[in-house]
Amino acid sequence: MRIGIVISNNNAETCWNALRYATFALKQKDEVKIFFIGKGVEYQKISTDKFNSVAVRKRTLAQPVKKEHRASSY
């Protein structure tokens, strides 16, 4: 399955859950693209101990994926 995730707000829990979903989907062998727009680009600044979006993002990037499934620059 091909999944696109758009993160457009700076709510810590929302960003954290979106990134956890991306990690889950990658583990299921789905193709995932994540787009940060607007306030969503602040996900690193809003990371907290409870909703650590930076750590989840690192786990998402660490998932093994096929070369053609790597996110590309647009």
C-alpha positions, 0 to 999 in steps of 0.5 A: 500500500502507498501511504502519504502522511501530511503533518501540518500542526505543532501539537506534540501528541498529533505529530508523535502519533503520525510518526508512529503510524508511519513506522508501523506502516513501514514495518508492514512493508508499505510505502510511506511518504511524510510531508511536514508543512506549516507548523508541522516543520516544528516537530523537533521543537515540540518534542517532549518526554511523553511525546518524543517525536524526534526519537520516533522519527529516527526509528521511522528512518531506521526501518529497512525499505526497498531502495525505490521506496526511499522518499525523494526530494520534490 
